[in-house]
Each structure stands twice: as structure tokens, then as C-alpha cells.
Amino acid sequence: MGGKPTYEELEQKIKALEKEHVVRKNTEAALRESEEKYRLLVKNLPSIVYKGYDDWSVEFFDDKIERLSGYRVDQFKSKQITILDLIVYEDVASAKESFIRALKADKSYIREFRIRSRTGNIHWMQERGQIICDDTGRIEYVSGVFFDITDRKHAEQVLRQSETRLKAVFEANPDPMVVYDANGYPLYLNPEFINVFGWSTEDLKGRRIPFVPDDQIEITSQKIKELYDHQKPVRFETTRLTKYGQLLDIFISAAIIKDSEREPLGMVVNLTDITEKKRLETRLHGAQRMEAIGTLAGGIAHDFNNLMMGIQGNASLLLFNKDADHPDYEQLRNIEKHVLLGADLTKQLLGFARGGKYEVEVMDLNDLINRENRMFNRTKKEIAFHEQFEKDLWPVKVSKGQIEQVLLDLYVNAWQAMPGGGDLYVQTENIFLDQNVIWPFQIIPGKYVKISVTDTGIGMDETILQRIFEPFFTTKEMGRGIGLGLASVYGIIKNHGGFIDVHSEKGKGTSFCIYLPALNTQSIFKNKNIESTDKMTCGTETILLVDDEDMIIDVSRQLLEKIGYTVLTAASGGEAIEIYKNHLEEISLVIIDMIMPGLNGGETYDELKKINPDVKVLLASGYSLDGQAQNIIDRGCNGFIQKPFNINKLSNKIRTVLDT
């Protein structure tokens, strides 16, 4: 049986208890220190630490949850509020699904959802959690952290909106666009790129776009280097191939894409298809060149007609009162015939340059073309005509003879392009041309009648196409043409307010398309001038002859005096006005040259009309009845005669004016 502890035993037990107390005190202090460290650590974490259970209740919540949710920590501990109460209703299902998937797998999960604070503010949260289970697999608790990712979500939303807007811009852009990476591989092609060039993103996966022609590789490389070196947009014209081998004229505008550190990530390239624009510019430049050539040709023809007027006038003087049995008669008549041939040549030049419409009438072109086709086909049986005429074709106001000449020249051109025979297609149609179509041709938009003449001949290459309307340009061998046929066609159509377009390909035939302005009226009528006879007529009146060429003055004066007229002469418009003032009662007719230095024919006519509103004036010119002369006729001038003219033609024209 036990006895009482000795003093020594009591002393040892007391010492043991004191030691245990010290250890316990130290342990408690260490625990408090550790808890303080963890508390400070949790407090300073950017996340919110929690410990909870599978019923969404929370045993421990970091104090930061109060600032975020507006609820106190003790409300969570007492289960007044659970995490489920915070989650936006639309996100609850996905949050539960994440938990179930984690439970079936490694017990860890990451999920994102929105919570609504006590004040109604919405915050995006990312939760990283771990499910803790006992040995039997029963859930003991859940621990994890919450991160407030609201700012990140807003940034992502802004980025998505920016990408959506950018994509909308790319897709709405009417030009092809490509986004390249830093190595030159396409990352994105807009719909118009696929539409124009034919390649899709799938076609180009892992390779560059094979659309740079060999002759454009160097300039393209230089521009890309310039773009990356200076990091400023570059713009240049080039050519590019489509997937199907078509070559397009392209205007490129390229800019660098940079990352947040301002380093190049790649480039975006806008490719504007300017093929049609370049083609229209070529047409415009061609039309301007033809206008310049036409002005030159008109000046040459005018001067040539003046020269032939001298020859014709002198021949007429020598023939005057000579019978057919005179030894010089035949030679003089031959001179006149050659003058007429020369006049026909200059008429073609003037037709190209500024030939005017001569004698115009309103007509249905279907009838005119049909007659011309029948006549030509009688002599060229090897050509098969195919006609397609527009029903109720709009009427046009044209010179019948000149349009017949246009058709004849085109038919002959087609016949020569089909030496073994072929098919000739002639079509008429009503058409409305807007500003986009007619601007290279410098005419007004509106209603036009279109005549198409298409052959199945040898065709022409681009080099010849650029020159076919130039005077004296011909591809025919010597003796088969002088190169004025198509030049005359061009000028005649232009002088009728229209234009002519041509399409051709080597070995595939040629198509000429003529556009003539249509009238608004449906009435068909003729407006012919009074025809003169070849018989010479005389007179006794006084005529004022106005011309700046001494040769023309001299020979015309002699011709007029031969047929009985008294002649006064003036070398300029100003001199003519003074003479007319002084001899107003004597002068019955004034013959005025159109082209003179100082006051020209039109200005002189206007001054004479001021002096005498009933003055009778006959215009004379080496040019034909073009716009300027026709304008004076429309203002009341009595007549027009084109040089060169013989004595019979001059005498008849004078009598027509004086006796009307």
C-alpha cells in the first residue's frame, strides 16, 4: 500500500508541473505567433481565402469578403448567408456542374461565376477549390480561394468588342484585305479577298499567298522592308495574280501591327482593284491624244484645202469659155478631177478631226443599216451577215452619208480581217449610259443608240488597238489602204456627239461598238438643204470677199468677175467691217472665210449683223460644216461653201443665197 510521498518526490513533481506549464506557455505563444503570421498572410493575399462545406455554407471567410459582398463574416459563419446566395442565378447551374466533375476526378476545380453584392453590384469571381474527403470518400470540407476578376472580364469584353468591330470593318470593306504575321503568312482574309483573288484561308494554310508576279517581287520586297524599317504605312501601285491566273492592277496600302511593347507583330494590307480604273484612264488618255491629233489633222486639212482652192480656182479660170475640143481641155479637167480626189482625202481627215455632220436628218438607223448590209453583202458573198435589230429603236439625228461611210469602213475592215470568209454580226439596241460609263469619252450621259459590228477575223493585239484610230496608221501592205478609214470613223462618230469603243483579241475577232445620242422624239423626218445644180449661173451684184490668204482672194475675185459680179476685197474681219460701212447700199453679199487672225468669220458676221440685220453672208472654209460653222448658220447666216470649190459650185451657191 502506498505511503505518503516524500519531500523529494513532491519537489520533483512540482518541478515537472512547472516545466510542463512553461512548455505549454511556449507552445501557446508559438501557436499565437503562427496564427498571426497566417492571418497577416491571408490578409495580404489578393485573393479571398475560405473554408466551407458541400452545402455552400462557410466556416471561415477572409475579412475581404465583407468589402466585396457587403455581408459580415459572422453572417457567413452563422449560415445566415451562403456562397450560393451570392451567385447570380444564371451562373448557378454551371457552378454546380464544376463541383460534380471535380468530385468524380481529382477533387480540385477552377470555376468562374458572377456574384451580386448586397448593394446590387455584379462582380466576376474565379474560384480555385479543393474538396477534402475522409477515408470512406465522404466530403469533410472544401477549402479554396476567390479572385475578383471583374476588371479582367471587362477588359476581355472590350477586346472582344474591339475584335468584333474590327472584323466588321474588314468584312464590310469593299476592297480585299489580308492580315499577315511577322513571317509573311496570312492570318486572316476578308470575304472580298476571297471573292476577288479566289483563295481561302484553308487554301493557304501553312504557306504564303502565291499571287506576286515575278516582275513585282523586287518592288514588293523593297516596300515591305521600308514598312518594317520605318514602321510607317506604305502605298504603291503594282499587279497581282488571281488563283485562276488573271492579272489585276492593284493599289496597295499596308501598315504595321504592333504589340503592347511597340514591337512588330505583322502587317495589314489593303488591296484596291484598280484594273477597270486603269483601263478607263487609258481610254481617257487615248481620247485626249486623239483630240490633239485631230486638231493637228484638221489644221493640215484646212491648209491643204486652201492650197487646192488655188489650184482649183486657176483651173476653173483656164477652163472658162474653153470648149471640149480645146487642146488643153482634157488636161485641165484632169487637174479638176485630181483636186476632187484630194478634197475627198481631206474630207476624211476632217471627218476624223472636226468634220461636222454636213447634211443631217432624223432617222431610224435600223433601216439605214439594213440597206447598207444588203448592198455590201451583194459584193462580198463570202461574208455571212447576222442581224439583230432593236424593235422600236430610238431615232437619231445624223448625216446619212457619213453614217453610211462609217458602216462601209467597218465592213471593209472586217472583210479584210477575214480573208477566208467568216461571220459578221450587226446589232442595234437602245441603251442608257450613266456618268460612270461615259466619263473617259467626255460626252454627256443619257439615252444612246448602240451599233455593234463584230467579226470572227484575226483580231488585234493591245499595241495595234492603241493606234487604230490614228490618221495614216495602217497594218495593211502598200496599196491596200492609207490609214484614214478608222480615223474618219472615229471623227464622224465623235462629231455626232457619240463615241466608239473597240474590243479585240488576237485570233478571236474584233467588235466595234458605236454609241450615238438618241432623240427624245419618235418622229422621223428629213431636213435637206436645197440642192444646187452643176450648171454655172451668173449675176451682176456687188460682192465683198473676205479672206486672209492672198492666193484665195486673187483667184476667187477673178472667178467672181468672170461670171459678172463686182468684187470688193478685204484681208481681215476689221477691214471688211469698214468697207461694208462705206458701201452698205452697194454690197449684196459678203463671202467670209471662217478662219482668220483677229476677228474670225463668226465674229465678223456678228459685227456685220449689227450694222445691217438683213445682211446676206456666205461662209467659206477649208474646214467642213463643223460645230463652229453650224453655230453661225443657226444664228442666221445664209449659207456655207467648203473649199476647194469650182466656179460652177460657187456660182450656184451665190445664187441660192441671193435669190432665197
Backbone hydrogen bonds, N-H to C=O, Kabsch-Sander energy under -0.5 kcal/mol:
donor,donor_aa,acceptor,acceptor_aa,energy
10,L,6,T,-2.4
11,E,7,Y,-2.1
12,Q,8,E,-2.2
13,K,9,E,-2.3
14,I,10,L,-2.4
15,K,11,E,-2.2
16,A,12,Q,-2.3
17,L,13,K,-2.7
18,E,14,I,-2.8
19,K,15,K,-2.3
20,E,16,A,-2.6
21,H,17,L,-2.4
22,V,18,E,-2.2
23,V,19,K,-2.6
24,R,20,E,-2.8
25,K,21,H,-2.7
26,N,22,V,-2.8
27,T,23,V,-2.8
28,E,24,R,-2.6
29,A,25,K,-2.3
30,A,26,N,-2.9
31,L,27,T,-2.8
32,R,28,E,-2.6
33,E,29,A,-2.6
34,S,30,A,-2.8
35,E,31,L,-3.0
36,E,32,R,-2.3
37,K,33,E,-2.3
38,Y,34,S,-2.6
39,R,35,E,-2.7
40,L,36,E,-2.8
41,L,37,K,-2.6
42,V,38,Y,-3.2
43,K,39,R,-2.6
44,N,40,L,-2.0
45,L,41,L,-0.9
45,L,42,V,-0.6
48,I,146,F,-2.6
49,V,47,S,-0.6
50,Y,144,G,-2.3
51,K,60,F,-2.2
52,G,142,V,-3.9
53,Y,57,S,-2.2
56,W,53,Y,-1.8
58,V,76,F,-0.7
59,E,51,K,-2.6
60,F,51,K,-2.1
62,D,49,V,-2.3
65,I,62,D,-1.9
66,E,63,D,-2.1
67,R,63,D,-0.6
68,L,64,K,-1.6
69,S,65,I,-3.0
70,G,66,E,-2.0
75,Q,72,R,-0.6
76,F,72,R,-0.9
76,F,73,V,-0.7
77,K,73,V,-2.3
78,S,74,D,-2.0
79,K,76,F,-1.5
80,Q,75,Q,-1.8
81,I,75,Q,-1.7
83,I,56,W,-2.5
85,D,82,T,-0.7
86,L,82,T,-0.7
86,L,83,I,-1.2
87,I,83,I,-1.3
88,V,114,R,-2.8
91,D,88,V,-2.1
92,V,88,V,-0.6
92,V,89,Y,-1.4
93,A,89,Y,-0.5
95,A,91,D,-1.7
96,K,92,V,-2.4
97,E,93,A,-2.2
98,S,94,S,-1.8
99,F,95,A,-1.5
100,I,96,K,-2.2
101,R,97,E,-2.2
102,A,98,S,-2.0
103,L,99,F,-2.1
104,K,100,I,-1.4
105,A,101,R,-0.6
105,A,102,A,-0.8
107,K,102,A,-2.5
109,Y,129,G,-2.0
111,R,127,E,-2.2
113,F,125,M,-2.1
115,I,123,H,-2.6
116,R,86,L,-2.7
117,S,115,I,-0.5
117,S,121,N,-3.0
118,R,69,S,-3.1
120,G,117,S,-1.6
123,H,115,I,-2.4
125,M,113,F,-3.3
126,Q,147,F,-2.5
127,E,111,R,-3.3
128,R,145,V,-2.3
129,G,109,Y,-2.1
129,G,127,E,-0.6
130,Q,143,S,-2.7
131,I,107,K,-3.0
132,I,130,Q,-0.5
132,I,141,Y,-2.8
133,C,131,I,-0.5
134,D,138,R,-2.4
137,G,134,D,-1.7
140,E,132,I,-3.1
141,Y,132,I,-1.4
142,V,52,G,-3.2
143,S,130,Q,-2.2
144,G,50,Y,-1.7
145,V,128,R,-1.9
146,F,48,I,-2.2
147,F,126,Q,-2.5
149,I,124,W,-2.2
149,I,147,F,-0.9
150,T,124,W,-0.6
153,K,149,I,-2.7
154,H,150,T,-2.6
155,A,151,D,-2.5
156,E,152,R,-2.7
157,Q,153,K,-2.4
158,V,154,H,-2.6
159,L,155,A,-2.6
160,R,156,E,-2.8
161,Q,157,Q,-2.7
162,S,158,V,-2.7
163,E,159,L,-3.0
164,T,160,R,-2.7
165,R,161,Q,-2.8
166,L,162,S,-2.8
167,K,163,E,-2.7
168,A,164,T,-2.4
169,V,165,R,-2.5
170,F,166,L,-2.7
171,E,167,K,-2.9
172,A,168,A,-2.2
173,N,169,V,-1.3
178,V,269,V,-2.2
179,V,188,Y,-2.4
180,Y,178,V,-0.5
180,Y,267,M,-3.5
181,D,185,Y,-2.4
182,A,265,L,-1.0
184,G,181,D,-1.9
187,L,179,V,-4.0
188,Y,179,V,-1.4
190,N,177,M,-1.9
193,F,190,N,-0.9
194,I,190,N,-1.6
195,N,191,P,-2.2
196,V,192,E,-2.7
197,F,193,F,-2.9
198,G,193,F,-0.7
198,G,194,I,-1.2
204,L,200,S,-1.3
205,K,202,E,-1.0
207,R,204,L,-2.3
211,F,209,I,-1.7
216,Q,213,P,-1.9
217,I,213,P,-0.5
217,I,214,D,-1.1
220,T,216,Q,-2.0
221,S,217,I,-2.4
222,Q,218,E,-2.3
223,K,219,I,-2.1
224,I,220,T,-2.1
225,K,221,S,-2.3
226,E,222,Q,-2.4
227,L,223,K,-2.2
228,Y,224,I,-2.3
229,D,225,K,-2.7
230,H,226,E,-2.3
231,Q,227,L,-1.7
234,V,254,A,-1.9
236,F,252,I,-1.9
238,T,250,I,-3.0
240,R,248,L,-2.1
241,L,211,F,-2.4
242,T,246,Q,-2.0
243,K,197,F,-3.0
245,G,242,T,-1.9
248,L,240,R,-3.0
248,L,246,Q,-0.5
250,I,238,T,-2.9
251,F,272,T,-2.6
252,I,236,F,-3.1
252,I,250,I,-0.6
253,S,270,N,-2.2
254,A,234,V,-2.6
255,A,268,V,-2.2
257,I,266,G,-2.6
259,D,263,E,-2.5
262,R,259,D,-2.1
265,L,257,I,-3.9
266,G,257,I,-1.2
267,M,180,Y,-1.2
268,V,255,A,-2.5
269,V,178,V,-3.0
270,N,253,S,-3.1
271,L,176,P,-2.9
272,T,251,F,-2.8
272,T,270,N,-0.6
273,D,271,L,-0.5
274,I,249,D,-2.3
274,I,272,T,-0.8
275,T,249,D,-0.6
278,K,274,I,-2.9
279,R,275,T,-2.1
280,L,276,E,-2.6
281,E,277,K,-2.5
282,T,278,K,-2.3
283,R,279,R,-2.0
284,L,280,L,-2.7
285,H,281,E,-3.0
286,G,282,T,-2.4
287,A,283,R,-2.9
288,Q,284,L,-2.6
289,R,285,H,-2.5
290,M,286,G,-2.7
291,E,287,A,-2.1
292,A,288,Q,-2.1
293,I,289,R,-2.7
294,G,290,M,-2.9
295,T,291,E,-2.2
296,L,292,A,-2.0
297,A,293,I,-3.1
298,G,294,G,-2.9
299,G,295,T,-2.1
300,I,296,L,-2.2
301,A,297,A,-2.8
302,H,298,G,-2.6
303,D,299,G,-2.3
304,F,300,I,-2.6
305,N,301,A,-2.6
306,N,302,H,-2.0
307,L,303,D,-2.1
308,M,304,F,-2.6
309,M,305,N,-1.9
310,G,306,N,-1.5
311,I,307,L,-1.5
312,Q,308,M,-3.8
313,G,309,M,-3.0
314,N,310,G,-2.0
315,A,311,I,-2.4
316,S,312,Q,-2.6
317,L,313,G,-2.2
318,L,314,N,-2.4
319,L,315,A,-2.0
320,F,316,S,-1.0
322,K,319,L,-2.4
326,H,323,D,-1.7
329,Y,326,H,-1.6
332,L,328,D,-2.3
333,R,329,Y,-2.5
334,N,330,E,-2.5
335,I,331,Q,-1.9
336,E,332,L,-2.0
337,K,333,R,-2.4
338,H,334,N,-2.4
339,V,335,I,-2.0
340,L,336,E,-2.1
341,L,337,K,-1.9
342,G,338,H,-2.3
343,A,339,V,-2.4
344,D,340,L,-2.1
345,L,341,L,-1.9
346,T,342,G,-2.3
347,K,343,A,-2.0
348,Q,344,D,-1.7
349,L,345,L,-1.8
350,L,346,T,-3.2
351,G,347,K,-2.2
352,F,348,Q,-1.8
353,A,349,L,-2.5
354,R,350,L,-1.5
355,G,350,L,-1.5
357,K,625,L,-0.8
358,Y,625,L,-0.6
360,V,358,Y,-0.7
361,E,398,V,-2.5
362,V,525,F,-1.1
363,M,396,V,-2.7
365,L,363,M,-0.7
367,D,364,D,-0.8
368,L,364,D,-1.3
369,I,365,L,-3.0
370,N,366,N,-2.3
371,R,367,D,-2.2
372,E,368,L,-2.2
373,N,369,I,-2.7
374,R,370,N,-2.0
375,M,371,R,-2.2
376,F,372,E,-2.5
377,N,373,N,-2.5
378,R,374,R,-1.2
379,T,375,M,-0.7
379,T,376,F,-0.8
380,K,376,F,-1.2
383,I,380,K,-1.7
384,A,382,E,-0.5
384,A,422,G,-2.6
385,F,383,I,-0.7
386,H,424,L,-2.6
388,Q,426,V,-2.0
393,L,390,E,-0.8
396,V,363,M,-2.0
398,V,361,E,-2.4
398,V,396,V,-0.7
400,K,359,E,-0.6
400,K,398,V,-0.8
403,I,399,S,-2.5
404,E,400,K,-2.3
405,Q,401,G,-1.9
406,V,402,Q,-2.3
407,L,403,I,-2.5
408,L,404,E,-2.5
409,D,405,Q,-2.6
410,L,406,V,-2.3
411,Y,407,L,-2.7
412,V,408,L,-2.8
413,N,409,D,-2.2
414,A,410,L,-2.3
415,W,411,Y,-2.9
416,Q,412,V,-2.5
417,A,413,N,-1.1
418,M,414,A,-0.6
418,M,415,W,-1.0
421,G,418,M,-2.5
422,G,382,E,-1.3
424,L,384,A,-2.9
425,Y,454,T,-3.2
426,V,386,H,-2.9
426,V,424,L,-0.5
427,Q,452,S,-2.2
428,T,388,Q,-2.1
429,E,450,K,-1.7
431,I,448,Y,-2.5
433,L,431,I,-0.5
433,L,446,G,-2.7
437,V,434,D,-1.0
438,I,434,D,-1.8
439,W,435,Q,-1.5
441,F,438,I,-1.5
442,Q,438,I,-0.6
442,Q,439,W,-0.8
443,I,438,I,-0.8
446,G,433,L,-2.1
448,Y,431,I,-3.1
449,V,516,L,-3.1
450,K,429,E,-2.9
450,K,448,Y,-0.5
451,I,514,I,-2.7
452,S,427,Q,-2.8
453,V,512,F,-2.8
454,T,425,Y,-2.7
454,T,452,S,-0.5
455,D,510,T,-2.7
456,T,423,D,-0.8
458,I,417,A,-1.6
465,L,461,D,-2.2
466,Q,462,E,-1.6
467,R,464,I,-1.9
468,I,464,I,-1.1
470,E,467,R,-2.2
472,F,483,G,-1.5
473,F,470,E,-1.7
473,F,483,G,-0.8
474,T,472,F,-0.6
480,R,477,E,-2.0
488,S,484,L,-2.6
489,V,485,G,-2.0
490,Y,486,L,-2.7
491,G,487,A,-2.2
492,I,488,S,-2.9
493,I,489,V,-2.3
494,K,490,Y,-2.3
495,N,491,G,-2.7
496,H,492,I,-0.8
496,H,493,I,-0.7
497,G,494,K,-1.8
498,G,493,I,-2.3
499,F,515,Y,-1.5
501,D,513,C,-2.7
503,H,511,S,-2.3
505,E,509,G,-1.6
507,G,458,I,-4.1
508,K,505,E,-2.9
509,G,457,G,-0.9
510,T,455,D,-0.5
511,S,503,H,-2.8
512,F,453,V,-2.8
513,C,501,D,-3.3
514,I,451,I,-3.3
514,I,512,F,-0.5
515,Y,499,F,-2.6
516,L,449,V,-2.5
518,A,447,K,-2.2
519,L,395,P,-2.9
525,F,523,S,-0.5
539,G,563,I,-2.2
542,T,586,E,-0.7
543,I,566,T,-3.3
544,L,589,L,-2.6
545,L,543,I,-0.6
545,L,568,L,-3.6
546,V,544,L,-0.5
546,V,591,I,-3.1
547,D,545,L,-0.5
547,D,570,A,-2.1
550,D,548,D,-0.6
553,I,549,E,-2.4
554,D,550,D,-2.7
555,V,551,M,-2.3
556,S,552,I,-2.5
557,R,553,I,-2.2
558,Q,554,D,-1.8
559,L,555,V,-2.1
560,L,556,S,-2.5
561,E,557,R,-2.5
562,K,558,Q,-2.0
563,I,559,L,-1.1
564,G,561,E,-1.5
565,Y,560,L,-2.2
566,T,541,E,-2.1
568,L,543,I,-2.8
570,A,545,L,-2.3
573,G,599,L,-0.5
576,A,572,S,-2.0
577,I,573,G,-1.9
578,E,574,G,-1.6
579,I,575,E,-2.4
580,Y,576,A,-2.6
581,K,577,I,-2.2
582,N,578,E,-1.8
583,H,579,I,-1.6
584,L,581,K,-0.7
586,E,583,H,-0.7
587,I,583,H,-2.2
588,S,542,T,-2.7
589,L,542,T,-1.2
590,V,616,K,-2.2
591,I,544,L,-2.8
592,I,590,V,-0.6
592,I,618,L,-2.1
593,D,546,V,-1.8
594,M,620,A,-2.3
596,M,594,M,-0.7
600,N,598,G,-0.5
601,G,594,M,-2.8
604,T,600,N,-2.5
605,Y,601,G,-2.4
606,D,602,G,-2.1
607,E,603,E,-1.9
608,L,604,T,-2.3
609,K,605,Y,-2.2
610,K,606,D,-1.3
611,I,607,E,-1.4
612,N,608,L,-3.0
615,V,612,N,-2.1
617,V,615,V,-0.5
618,L,590,V,-2.8
619,L,617,V,-0.5
619,L,639,G,-2.6
620,A,592,I,-2.8
621,S,641,I,-1.5
626,D,624,S,-2.7
630,Q,626,D,-3.0
631,N,627,G,-1.9
632,I,628,Q,-1.4
633,I,629,A,-2.3
634,D,630,Q,-2.6
635,R,631,N,-0.9
636,G,633,I,-1.8
637,C,632,I,-1.9
638,N,617,V,-1.1
639,G,617,V,-0.9
641,I,619,L,-2.5
643,K,621,S,-2.6
650,L,646,N,-2.4
651,S,647,I,-2.4
652,N,648,N,-2.3
653,K,649,K,-2.1
654,I,650,L,-2.3
655,R,651,S,-2.2
656,T,652,N,-2.3
657,V,653,K,-1.9
658,L,654,I,-2.8
659,D,655,R,-2.7
660,T,656,T,-0.8
